[in-house]
Amino acid sequence: MTVTETSNIRKLLCDTDLGLIPHLEKCLKDLHSSSIAPTEKFKLERYDIELGTCHTHKHPNEQKPIVTQSMLIKIPLTGKVEDKIEMFLIATELQNKIDSRIIEWSALERRQYDIHGIPLRQPVTKIDGELNYNLVFDRPDYCCITLCRQFDLTYVANF
């Protein structure tokens, strides 16, 4: 089997103009230079994206199947244990900014579906998640708060 066309999930995640990953990179870069960005006390670590459950279904009125792909983004923030409360406050602000950027991104992508029929069929309207706290075992007195943001991408399958 050869892949002759870029899949819609790849377009949604990697497209240089409208993909989530470039949009997220820009968002995190902007947040790093904003007033809520971590000071010298805190460090925003490299984020991770995980693909979760995926459902494909076809409605009688649709030409192609619809895919719903669960996404999980994890963004670690590290700092000293003594700054834990301040880190939680910053993590909450970052969480709100990231959520608004994901929803903004999905609205841009949704307009592309309305105009060209590709690729995001439904905008992101709900983001779930949590803040996880852990000690950093290889650095005494350091901790990590991980922002976990989970949402679904719904797009048309292109097979």
C-alpha positions as protocol buffer text, in pm:
chain_id: "A"
residue {
  index: 1
  type: MET
  ca { x: 0 y: 0 z: 0 }
}
residue {
  index: 2
  type: THR
  ca { x: 135 y: 343 z: -90 }
}
residue {
  index: 3
  type: VAL
  ca { x: 15 y: 673 z: 48 }
}
residue {
  index: 4
  type: THR
  ca { x: -46 y: 906 z: -244 }
}
residue {
  index: 5
  type: GLU
  ca { x: -228 y: 1186 z: -65 }
}
residue {
  index: 6
  type: THR
  ca { x: -164 y: 1360 z: 266 }
}
residue {
  index: 7
  type: SER
  ca { x: -428 y: 1244 z: 513 }
}
residue {
  index: 8
  type: ASN
  ca { x: -665 y: 1495 z: 670 }
}
residue {
  index: 9
  type: ILE
  ca { x: -523 y: 1424 z: 1017 }
}
residue {
  index: 10
  type: ARG
  ca { x: -175 y: 1513 z: 888 }
}
residue {
  index: 11
  type: LYS
  ca { x: -314 y: 1831 z: 734 }
}
residue {
  index: 12
  type: LEU
  ca { x: -488 y: 1919 z: 1060 }
}
residue {
  index: 13
  type: LEU
  ca { x: -176 y: 1861 z: 1265 }
}
residue {
  index: 14
  type: CYS
  ca { x: 116 y: 1954 z: 1039 }
}
residue {
  index: 15
  type: ASP
  ca { x: 7 y: 2195 z: 764 }
}
residue {
  index: 16
  type: THR
  ca { x: 243 y: 2493 z: 780 }
}
residue {
  index: 17
  type: ASP
  ca { x: -36 y: 2747 z: 737 }
}
residue {
  index: 18
  type: LEU
  ca { x: -328 y: 2596 z: 928 }
}
residue {
  index: 19
  type: GLY
  ca { x: -196 y: 2297 z: 1123 }
}
residue {
  index: 20
  type: LEU
  ca { x: -239 y: 2261 z: 1499 }
}
residue {
  index: 21
  type: ILE
  ca { x: 129 y: 2191 z: 1570 }
}
residue {
  index: 22
  type: PRO
  ca { x: 260 y: 2510 z: 1399 }
}
residue {
  index: 23
  type: HIS
  ca { x: -24 y: 2705 z: 1565 }
}
residue {
  index: 24
  type: LEU
  ca { x: 64 y: 2556 z: 1903 }
}
residue {
  index: 25
  type: GLU
  ca { x: 435 y: 2630 z: 1850 }
}
residue {
  index: 26
  type: LYS
  ca { x: 350 y: 2995 z: 1780 }
}
residue {
  index: 27
  type: CYS
  ca { x: 116 y: 3006 z: 2079 }
}
residue {
  index: 28
  type: LEU
  ca { x: 382 y: 2871 z: 2317 }
}
residue {
  index: 29
  type: LYS
  ca { x: 645 y: 3105 z: 2173 }
}
residue {
  index: 30
  type: ASP
  ca { x: 408 y: 3400 z: 2224 }
}
residue {
  index: 31
  type: LEU
  ca { x: 325 y: 3285 z: 2578 }
}
residue {
  index: 32
  type: HIS
  ca { x: 694 y: 3248 z: 2658 }
}
residue {
  index: 33
  type: SER
  ca { x: 750 y: 3614 z: 2576 }
}
residue {
  index: 34
  type: SER
  ca { x: 427 y: 3738 z: 2739 }
}
residue {
  index: 35
  type: SER
  ca { x: 379 y: 3875 z: 3087 }
}
residue {
  index: 36
  type: ILE
  ca { x: 252 y: 3540 z: 3221 }
}
residue {
  index: 37
  type: ALA
  ca { x: 546 y: 3347 z: 3085 }
}
residue {
  index: 38
  type: PRO
  ca { x: 768 y: 3168 z: 3330 }
}
residue {
  index: 39
  type: THR
  ca { x: 1028 y: 3388 z: 3490 }
}
residue {
  index: 40
  type: GLU
  ca { x: 1374 y: 3269 z: 3580 }
}
residue {
  index: 41
  type: LYS
  ca { x: 1205 y: 3063 z: 3853 }
}
residue {
  index: 42
  type: PHE
  ca { x: 1005 y: 2853 z: 3605 }
}
residue {
  index: 43
  type: LYS
  ca { x: 1076 y: 2674 z: 3283 }
}
residue {
  index: 44
  type: LEU
  ca { x: 823 y: 2579 z: 3018 }
}
residue {
  index: 45
  type: GLU
  ca { x: 938 y: 2237 z: 2897 }
}
residue {
  index: 46
  type: ARG
  ca { x: 884 y: 2075 z: 2556 }
}
residue {
  index: 47
  type: TYR
  ca { x: 523 y: 1967 z: 2505 }
}
residue {
  index: 48
  type: ASP
  ca { x: 399 y: 1627 z: 2391 }
}
residue {
  index: 49
  type: ILE
  ca { x: 99 y: 1534 z: 2176 }
}
residue {
  index: 50
  type: GLU
  ca { x: -70 y: 1195 z: 2202 }
}
residue {
  index: 51
  type: LEU
  ca { x: -341 y: 1054 z: 1980 }
}
residue {
  index: 52
  type: GLY
  ca { x: -609 y: 873 z: 2180 }
}
residue {
  index: 53
  type: THR
  ca { x: -922 y: 691 z: 2077 }
}
residue {
  index: 54
  type: CYS
  ca { x: -1039 y: 720 z: 1719 }
}
residue {
  index: 55
  type: HIS
  ca { x: -1390 y: 656 z: 1589 }
}
residue {
  index: 56
  type: THR
  ca { x: -1490 y: 637 z: 1223 }
}
residue {
  index: 57
  type: HIS
  ca { x: -1854 y: 639 z: 1123 }
}
residue {
  index: 58
  type: LYS
  ca { x: -2061 y: 714 z: 816 }
}
residue {
  index: 59
  type: HIS
  ca { x: -2395 y: 890 z: 815 }
}
residue {
  index: 60
  type: PRO
  ca { x: -2637 y: 808 z: 533 }
}
residue {
  index: 61
  type: ASN
  ca { x: -2628 y: 1171 z: 412 }
}
residue {
  index: 62
  type: GLU
  ca { x: -2248 y: 1194 z: 401 }
}
residue {
  index: 63
  type: GLN
  ca { x: -2031 y: 1098 z: 102 }
}
residue {
  index: 64
  type: LYS
  ca { x: -1727 y: 1002 z: 310 }
}
residue {
  index: 65
  type: PRO
  ca { x: -1688 y: 863 z: 662 }
}
residue {
  index: 66
  type: ILE
  ca { x: -1638 y: 1103 z: 952 }
}
residue {
  index: 67
  type: VAL
  ca { x: -1344 y: 1047 z: 1189 }
}
residue {
  index: 68
  type: THR
  ca { x: -1333 y: 1165 z: 1549 }
}
residue {
  index: 69
  type: GLN
  ca { x: -976 y: 1157 z: 1684 }
}
residue {
  index: 70
  type: SER
  ca { x: -906 y: 1225 z: 2052 }
}
residue {
  index: 71
  type: MET
  ca { x: -601 y: 1447 z: 2113 }
}
residue {
  index: 72
  type: LEU
  ca { x: -404 y: 1495 z: 2434 }
}
residue {
  index: 73
  type: ILE
  ca { x: -150 y: 1775 z: 2474 }
}
residue {
  index: 74
  type: LYS
  ca { x: 86 y: 1769 z: 2774 }
}
residue {
  index: 75
  type: ILE
  ca { x: 283 y: 2084 z: 2859 }
}
residue {
  index: 76
  type: PRO
  ca { x: 523 y: 2058 z: 3156 }
}
residue {
  index: 77
  type: LEU
  ca { x: 623 y: 2356 z: 3368 }
}
residue {
  index: 78
  type: THR
  ca { x: 916 y: 2300 z: 3606 }
}
residue {
  index: 79
  type: GLY
  ca { x: 1040 y: 2503 z: 3900 }
}
residue {
  index: 80
  type: LYS
  ca { x: 1129 y: 2490 z: 4268 }
}
residue {
  index: 81
  type: VAL
  ca { x: 892 y: 2323 z: 4513 }
}
residue {
  index: 82
  type: GLU
  ca { x: 889 y: 2641 z: 4723 }
}
residue {
  index: 83
  type: ASP
  ca { x: 723 y: 2821 z: 4425 }
}
residue {
  index: 84
  type: LYS
  ca { x: 449 y: 2559 z: 4387 }
}
residue {
  index: 85
  type: ILE
  ca { x: 152 y: 2794 z: 4443 }
}
residue {
  index: 86
  type: GLU
  ca { x: 285 y: 3054 z: 4199 }
}
residue {
  index: 87
  type: MET
  ca { x: 353 y: 2777 z: 3947 }
}
residue {
  index: 88
  type: PHE
  ca { x: -8 y: 2653 z: 3977 }
}
residue {
  index: 89
  type: LEU
  ca { x: -136 y: 3007 z: 3917 }
}
residue {
  index: 90
  type: ILE
  ca { x: 85 y: 3046 z: 3609 }
}
residue {
  index: 91
  type: ALA
  ca { x: -13 y: 2699 z: 3486 }
}
residue {
  index: 92
  type: THR
  ca { x: -382 y: 2793 z: 3516 }
}
residue {
  index: 93
  type: GLU
  ca { x: -325 y: 3112 z: 3316 }
}
residue {
  index: 94
  type: LEU
  ca { x: -129 y: 2917 z: 3053 }
}
residue {
  index: 95
  type: GLN
  ca { x: -408 y: 2659 z: 3039 }
}
residue {
  index: 96
  type: ASN
  ca { x: -667 y: 2930 z: 2969 }
}
residue {
  index: 97
  type: LYS
  ca { x: -452 y: 3090 z: 2698 }
}
residue {
  index: 98
  type: ILE
  ca { x: -379 y: 2756 z: 2531 }
}
residue {
  index: 99
  type: ASP
  ca { x: -746 y: 2656 z: 2537 }
}
residue {
  index: 100
  type: SER
  ca { x: -848 y: 2984 z: 2374 }
}
residue {
  index: 101
  type: ARG
  ca { x: -580 y: 2939 z: 2107 }
}
residue {
  index: 102
  type: ILE
  ca { x: -694 y: 2582 z: 2032 }
}
residue {
  index: 103
  type: ILE
  ca { x: -1054 y: 2701 z: 1995 }
}
residue {
  index: 104
  type: GLU
  ca { x: -938 y: 2995 z: 1780 }
}
residue {
  index: 105
  type: TRP
  ca { x: -734 y: 2755 z: 1563 }
}
residue {
  index: 106
  type: SER
  ca { x: -1032 y: 2522 z: 1520 }
}
residue {
  index: 107
  type: ALA
  ca { x: -1251 y: 2813 z: 1408 }
}
residue {
  index: 108
  type: LEU
  ca { x: -993 y: 2897 z: 1137 }
}
residue {
  index: 109
  type: GLU
  ca { x: -981 y: 2533 z: 1029 }
}
residue {
  index: 110
  type: ARG
  ca { x: -1361 y: 2508 z: 1028 }
}
residue {
  index: 111
  type: ARG
  ca { x: -1381 y: 2803 z: 787 }
}
residue {
  index: 112
  type: GLN
  ca { x: -1157 y: 2604 z: 551 }
}
residue {
  index: 113
  type: TYR
  ca { x: -1411 y: 2322 z: 566 }
}
residue {
  index: 114
  type: ASP
  ca { x: -1694 y: 2565 z: 484 }
}
residue {
  index: 115
  type: ILE
  ca { x: -1498 y: 2717 z: 194 }
}
residue {
  index: 116
  type: HIS
  ca { x: -1313 y: 2416 z: 49 }
}
residue {
  index: 117
  type: GLY
  ca { x: -1467 y: 2114 z: 220 }
}
residue {
  index: 118
  type: ILE
  ca { x: -1139 y: 2027 z: 398 }
}
residue {
  index: 119
  type: PRO
  ca { x: -1041 y: 1911 z: 657 }
}
residue {
  index: 120
  type: LEU
  ca { x: -1201 y: 2000 z: 1000 }
}
residue {
  index: 121
  type: ARG
  ca { x: -1570 y: 1918 z: 993 }
}
residue {
  index: 122
  type: GLN
  ca { x: -1660 y: 2039 z: 1345 }
}
residue {
  index: 123
  type: PRO
  ca { x: -1485 y: 2304 z: 1551 }
}
residue {
  index: 124
  type: VAL
  ca { x: -1340 y: 2219 z: 1892 }
}
residue {
  index: 125
  type: THR
  ca { x: -1604 y: 2330 z: 2144 }
}
residue {
  index: 126
  type: LYS
  ca { x: -1494 y: 2140 z: 2453 }
}
residue {
  index: 127
  type: ILE
  ca { x: -1150 y: 2093 z: 2605 }
}
residue {
  index: 128
  type: ASP
  ca { x: -1099 y: 1876 z: 2913 }
}
residue {
  index: 129
  type: GLY
  ca { x: -790 y: 1835 z: 3121 }
}
residue {
  index: 130
  type: GLU
  ca { x: -609 y: 1864 z: 3446 }
}
residue {
  index: 131
  type: LEU
  ca { x: -295 y: 1991 z: 3613 }
}
residue {
  index: 132
  type: ASN
  ca { x: -68 y: 1711 z: 3739 }
}
residue {
  index: 133
  type: TYR
  ca { x: 193 y: 1777 z: 4009 }
}
residue {
  index: 134
  type: ASN
  ca { x: 507 y: 1565 z: 4047 }
}
residue {
  index: 135
  type: LEU
  ca { x: 844 y: 1596 z: 4213 }
}
residue {
  index: 136
  type: VAL
  ca { x: 1148 y: 1591 z: 3984 }
}
residue {
  index: 137
  type: PHE
  ca { x: 1348 y: 1301 z: 4123 }
}
residue {
  index: 138
  type: ASP
  ca { x: 1684 y: 1384 z: 3967 }
}
residue {
  index: 139
  type: ARG
  ca { x: 1674 y: 1744 z: 4097 }
}
residue {
  index: 140
  type: PRO
  ca { x: 1618 y: 1792 z: 4471 }
}
residue {
  index: 141
  type: ASP
  ca { x: 1356 y: 2052 z: 4561 }
}
residue {
  index: 142
  type: TYR
  ca { x: 1220 y: 2075 z: 4203 }
}
residue {
  index: 143
  type: CYS
  ca { x: 871 y: 1993 z: 4084 }
}
residue {
  index: 144
  type: CYS
  ca { x: 681 y: 1968 z: 3758 }
}
residue {
  index: 145
  type: ILE
  ca { x: 324 y: 2074 z: 3688 }
}
residue {
  index: 146
  type: THR
  ca { x: 194 y: 1922 z: 3366 }
}
residue {
  index: 147
  type: LEU
  ca { x: -96 y: 2089 z: 3184 }
}
residue {
  index: 148
  type: CYS
  ca { x: -302 y: 1817 z: 3019 }
}
residue {
  index: 149
  type: ARG
  ca { x: -549 y: 1936 z: 2753 }
}
residue {
  index: 150
  type: GLN
  ca { x: -774 y: 1683 z: 2580 }
}
residue {
  index: 151
  type: PHE
  ca { x: -1017 y: 1743 z: 2294 }
}
residue {
  index: 152
  type: ASP
  ca { x: -1157 y: 1579 z: 1982 }
}
residue {
  index: 153
  type: LEU
  ca { x: -1085 y: 1657 z: 1618 }
}
residue {
  index: 154
  type: THR
  ca { x: -1368 y: 1563 z: 1381 }
}
residue {
  index: 155
  type: TYR
  ca { x: -1281 y: 1550 z: 1014 }
}
residue {
  index: 156
  type: VAL
  ca { x: -1372 y: 1378 z: 690 }
}
residue {
  index: 157
  type: ALA
  ca { x: -1179 y: 1061 z: 613 }
}
residue {
  index: 158
  type: ASN
  ca { x: -996 y: 1076 z: 281 }
}
residue {
  index: 159
  type: PHE
  ca { x: -981 y: 715 z: 174 }
}
